[in-house]
């Protein structure tokens, strides 16, 4: 029998907005939600065209009356049902996140939202305040924090294994948009490179917010100031596609961030290196089951996912025994499962495993939007140092 101070693991009733035909991220969300059996997808609007949305919903086995034409209708009608959705996942273009999330929060529905949270800091802070006022869970899918060895790195830094952190180098430099894809009918490239939809910076909003969160998550430090150079390297593109950002952290540490859509030949290109007074850690997302530890004196060590010597946070995030790789979907599912634990604990009035509460929250989303704003301001003033902290 489950302890009374733990949430019951019944599936949550899930609705989705976005992620329809041809959406890779939509299928990623659905697989993540299904993996641990913590959600039942019961409602959704999956495309801006009503007929396409309903046809796609049918392929997912959603009941006809819950195949909605618009998210406005979904928010209003699900709120009237005794079996209405308990949580909504939002995976639409950036500029729509605010209005959709606000509508569901107002109906008392917990939210899982893709990053960046919004394209405007005032709107992001409004969502934060509304979630708090309603007492709701609001998760943001900075999904790389779901990898077991990222959680191991975080635990080691917290335990003082590296000593005082001095340097942080973080990259997310891919080559997916090294050509002018948006002129070739590429749907994802088209909206991601349109400032009115993607926001004031494509490369920082799309990739830099992930790198920013990863650095904060592992080190426990906040970025206090930044100096950014944002460039447009593909001729004809209407937004930035490469960024170099110098970072100053809250403890005095220094950092460098490189984010790019035009690192030709790179696949995903995410990597972080954290240097302290006692040693350093390195994690590469394309080899996610390993974490490299380099002590100041002693041999380099490669820590492996699934090993019994790892921190409980890393073990909680693992499903398979050592030597059997886990990857992107597993990490994404960890975020979904942690959020499910938190939602059920709140709804059942009990306590969840404290390790569940490391998932990215609306606060992380707000800080990501502030980071975009600061980088854009710095770039506009030729790389001037800009305060990246939220005003009190």
C-alpha positions in Angstrom: 0.0 0.0 0.0 1.2 3.5 -0.9 2.2 5.7 2.1 -0.5 8.2 3.0 2.1 11.1 2.7 2.7 10.2 -1.0 0.4 11.2 -3.9 -1.6 8.5 -5.6 -0.2 7.6 -9.0 -3.5 7.8 -10.9 -3.1 9.2 -14.5 -3.8 12.9 -14.9 -6.3 14.0 -17.5 -4.1 15.9 -20.1 -5.1 18.3 -22.8 -2.7 19.5 -25.5 -2.6 22.7 -27.6 -0.4 22.5 -30.7 1.9 19.7 -31.7 -0.2 18.4 -34.6 0.6 16.9 -38.0 4.3 16.9 -38.8 5.3 18.3 -35.4 8.4 16.6 -33.9 8.0 18.3 -30.6 4.4 17.4 -30.4 5.2 13.7 -30.7 8.0 14.2 -28.2 5.6 15.6 -25.6 3.1 12.7 -26.2 5.8 10.1 -25.8 7.1 11.8 -22.7 3.6 11.9 -21.2 3.0 8.2 -22.0 6.3 6.7 -20.9 5.5 6.3 -17.2 1.8 6.0 -17.5 1.2 9.3 -15.6 -1.2 11.0 -18.1 -4.2 10.2 -20.2 -4.5 12.5 -23.3 -8.2 13.2 -23.4 -8.6 16.5 -25.2 -6.8 18.8 -27.6 -6.5 21.3 -30.4 -3.6 20.4 -32.6 -3.7 22.8 -35.6 -4.9 26.2 -36.4 -7.2 24.7 -39.1 -10.2 23.1 -37.3 -10.6 20.2 -39.7 -7.0 19.2 -39.6 -7.0 19.5 -35.9 -10.0 17.3 -35.5 -8.7 14.7 -38.0 -5.4 14.5 -36.1 -7.2 14.2 -32.8 -9.1 11.2 -34.1 -5.8 9.4 -34.9 -4.9 9.8 -31.2 -8.2 8.2 -30.1 -9.6 11.4 -28.6 -13.4 11.4 -28.2 -15.2 13.4 -30.9 -16.7 16.0 -28.5 -13.2 16.7 -27.2 -11.6 17.3 -30.6 -11.7 21.1 -30.3 -11.5 23.7 -33.1 -9.8 26.3 -30.9 -8.0 26.6 -27.6 -10.6 29.2 -26.5 -13.3 26.6 -26.8 -11.2 23.9 -25.2 -10.5 26.0 -22.1 -14.1 27.0 -21.6 -15.7 23.7 -22.3 -13.3 21.5 -20.4 -13.9 23.7 -17.3 -17.6 22.7 -17.5 -16.9 19.0 -17.4 -16.8 16.9 -14.3 -14.0 14.9 -16.0 -12.3 18.0 -17.5 -8.6 18.2 -18.1 -6.4 18.7 -15.0 -3.3 19.8 -16.9 -2.6 21.3 -20.3 0.6 21.1 -22.4 1.3 24.0 -24.7 3.6 23.5 -27.7 2.6 26.3 -30.1 4.8 29.1 -31.6 6.3 31.4 -28.9 4.0 34.4 -29.4 0.9 32.5 -28.5 2.1 31.0 -25.2 0.9 33.9 -23.0 -2.7 34.0 -24.1 -3.1 30.2 -24.1 -1.5 29.7 -20.7 -3.5 32.5 -19.2 -6.8 31.1 -20.4 -6.2 27.7 -18.8 -4.7 29.1 -15.6 -7.9 31.2 -15.2 -9.9 28.0 -15.4 -7.8 26.3 -12.7 -5.8 24.1 -15.0 -2.1 23.3 -14.3 0.2 24.1 -17.2 3.2 22.6 -19.0 4.6 25.0 -21.5 7.4 25.0 -24.0 10.1 27.6 -23.8 10.5 30.5 -24.1 7.7 31.1 -21.7 6.6 34.3 -23.6 8.1 36.8 -25.9 7.5 39.7 -23.4 8.8 40.0 -19.8 5.7 41.7 -18.5 3.5 38.9 -19.8 5.8 36.3 -18.3 5.6 37.9 -14.9 1.8 38.1 -15.2 1.7 34.3 -15.8 3.9 33.8 -12.8 1.7 35.9 -10.6 -1.5 34.2 -11.9 -0.1 30.7 -11.3 0.8 31.7 -7.7 -2.5 33.4 -7.1 -4.4 30.3 -8.3 -2.0 27.9 -6.4 -1.3 26.0 -9.6 1.7 24.1 -10.9 3.4 25.6 -14.0 6.2 23.6 -15.6 8.4 24.8 -18.4 10.1 22.2 -20.6 13.7 23.0 -20.2 14.0 19.3 -20.7 17.7 18.8 -20.6 17.5 19.1 -16.8 15.7 15.7 -17.0 18.9 13.8 -17.9 20.2 11.7 -15.0 23.8 12.8 -15.5 22.8 16.5 -15.5 21.1 15.8 -12.2 24.3 14.1 -11.0 26.3 17.1 -12.0 23.9 19.4 -10.1 24.2 17.1 -7.0 28.0 17.1 -7.1 28.2 20.9 -7.3 25.7 21.2 -4.4 27.8 18.8 -2.4 30.9 20.9 -2.9 32.8 18.3 -5.1 34.1 21.1 -7.3 34.6 23.7 -4.6 33.8 27.3 -5.5 32.7 27.6 -9.1 35.0 29.8 -11.2 34.2 29.3 -14.8 31.2 28.0 -16.9 31.2 27.3 -20.6 28.0 26.3 -22.2 27.1 25.7 -25.8 24.1 24.8 -27.9 25.4 25.2 -31.4 23.6 23.2 -34.1 23.7 23.5 -37.8 20.1 22.9 -38.5 19.5 26.3 -40.2 22.8 26.8 -42.0 20.9 27.5 -45.2 17.9 29.7 -45.7 15.3 27.0 -45.0 12.6 29.6 -44.4 12.7 30.5 -48.1 12.2 26.8 -49.0 8.9 26.2 -47.3 10.3 24.7 -44.1 7.5 25.3 -41.6 9.5 25.3 -38.4 12.2 27.6 -39.9 9.5 30.0 -41.2 8.0 30.8 -37.8 11.2 30.5 -35.8 12.8 33.2 -38.0 9.9 35.5 -37.9 10.4 38.0 -35.0 6.7 38.7 -34.6 6.2 35.0 -33.8 9.5 33.9 -32.4 10.3 37.0 -30.4 13.0 39.6 -30.4 15.8 37.1 -30.7 15.5 33.7 -32.4 18.8 32.2 -31.4 18.6 33.3 -27.7 14.9 32.5 -27.4 15.2 29.2 -29.0 18.6 27.9 -27.9 20.1 30.4 -25.5 17.3 30.0 -23.0 18.1 26.2 -22.8 21.8 26.9 -22.3 21.0 29.6 -19.7 18.8 27.2 -17.7 21.3 24.3 -18.0 24.0 26.5 -16.5 21.8 27.8 -13.7 20.4 24.3 -13.0 23.8 22.6 -12.6 25.7 25.4 -10.8 22.9 26.9 -8.7 24.2 30.3 -9.7 22.3 33.1 -11.3 23.6 35.2 -14.2 24.0 38.7 -12.9 25.3 40.5 -16.0 25.9 39.7 -19.7 27.5 41.1 -22.8 26.1 39.8 -26.0 26.9 39.8 -29.7 24.0 38.5 -31.9 24.7 38.0 -35.6 22.8 37.1 -38.7 25.2 35.0 -40.8 22.9 33.4 -43.4 22.2 36.1 -46.1 18.5 37.0 -46.4 17.5 35.9 -42.9 15.4 38.3 -41.0 16.6 37.5 -37.5 19.7 36.5 -35.6 21.1 33.0 -36.0 24.3 33.0 -33.9 25.1 34.4 -30.5 28.2 34.8 -28.4 27.5 35.9 -24.8 29.9 36.7 -22.0 28.5 35.9 -18.5 29.0 37.1 -15.0 27.5 35.0 -12.3 26.2 35.8 -8.8 29.3 34.5 -7.0 31.7 36.3 -9.2 32.3 33.4 -11.6 32.8 34.1 -15.3 31.2 32.3 -18.2 30.9 32.0 -22.0 27.9 30.9 -24.0 27.8 30.1 -27.7 24.5 29.4 -29.3 24.0 28.9 -33.0 21.7 27.6 -35.7 24.4 27.9 -38.3 27.3 25.7 -36.9 27.5 23.8 -40.2 27.8 20.1 -39.7 26.9 20.1 -36.0 24.0 18.0 -35.0 22.6 19.2 -31.7 25.8 20.7 -30.2 24.9 21.0 -26.6 27.7 20.9 -24.0 28.5 22.3 -20.7 31.8 22.5 -18.7 31.9 23.7 -15.1 35.2 24.6 -13.5 35.7 24.9 -9.8 38.7 25.2 -7.4 38.8 21.5 -6.8 38.0 20.1 -10.3 35.7 20.3 -13.3 32.7 18.5 -14.8 31.8 18.1 -18.5 28.5 16.8 -20.0 27.8 16.4 -23.7 24.2 15.9 -24.7 25.0 13.6 -27.6 26.7 11.3 -25.1 24.2 11.8 -22.3 24.9 8.7 -20.2 28.4 9.9 -19.2 29.6 12.7 -17.0 33.3 13.5 -17.0 34.9 14.5 -13.7 38.4 16.0 -13.7 39.8 16.5 -10.2 42.6 19.0 -9.7 44.8 16.2 -8.6 44.1 12.7 -9.8 43.0 11.0 -12.9 40.0 11.9 -15.1 36.9 9.8 -14.2 33.9 8.9 -16.4 30.8 8.5 -14.3 28.1 6.3 -15.9 24.4 6.6 -15.8 22.7 3.8 -13.8 25.6 3.1 -11.5 24.9 2.5 -7.9 27.4 5.2 -6.7 25.4 8.0 -8.2 23.3 10.5 -6.2 19.7 9.7 -5.5 18.6 12.5 -7.9 20.4 10.8 -10.8 19.1 7.3 -9.8 15.5 8.6 -9.6 15.8 9.8 -13.2 17.1 6.5 -14.5 14.8 3.6 -15.7 17.3 1.0 -17.0 20.2 -0.8 -15.4 23.8 0.2 -16.3 25.1 -0.2 -19.8 21.6 0.3 -21.4 21.5 3.8 -22.8 18.7 6.2 -22.1 18.2 9.4 -24.1 16.1 12.4 -25.1 12.6 10.9 -24.6 13.5 9.5 -21.2 14.8 12.9 -20.0 11.7 14.7 -21.3 9.6 12.1 -19.6 11.4 12.8 -16.3 10.1 16.4 -16.5 6.6 15.2 -17.1 6.7 12.6 -14.3 8.1 15.1 -11.8 5.3 17.5 -12.7 2.7 14.8 -12.3 4.1 14.1 -8.8 3.8 17.7 -7.9 0.3 18.2 -9.3 -1.0 15.1 -7.6 0.6 16.0 -4.3 -1.1 19.4 -4.5 -4.5 17.9 -5.5 -4.3 15.1 -2.9 -3.0 17.4 -0.1 0.0 15.2 0.5 3.8 15.4 0.1 5.7 14.2 -3.0 9.2 13.0 -3.1 11.3 16.1 -2.6 13.4 15.1 -5.6 10.4 15.7 -7.8 10.6 19.4 -7.3 13.7 20.0 -9.4 11.6 20.4 -12.6 11.8 23.8 -14.3 9.0 26.1 -13.1 7.4 29.3 -14.2 10.2 31.2 -12.3 12.7 29.6 -14.6 10.6 30.6 -17.6 10.5 34.2 -16.4 14.3 34.3 -15.9 14.7 32.9 -19.5 12.6 35.7 -20.9 14.7 38.2 -18.9 17.8 36.6 -20.3 16.5 37.2 -23.9 15.6 40.8 -23.1 19.1 41.5 -21.6 20.9 39.9 -24.5 18.9 41.9 -27.1 19.6 45.1 -25.2 23.3 44.4 -24.9 23.6 43.6 -28.6 21.8 46.8 -29.5 24.4 48.7 -27.5 27.4 47.0 -29.1 27.9 44.4 -26.4 27.5 46.7 -23.4 27.2 44.9 -20.1 23.6 44.6 -19.1 22.0 43.6 -15.8 20.4 40.1 -16.3 18.6 40.0 -12.9 14.9 40.6 -12.4 14.0 43.9 -10.8 12.8 43.6 -7.2 
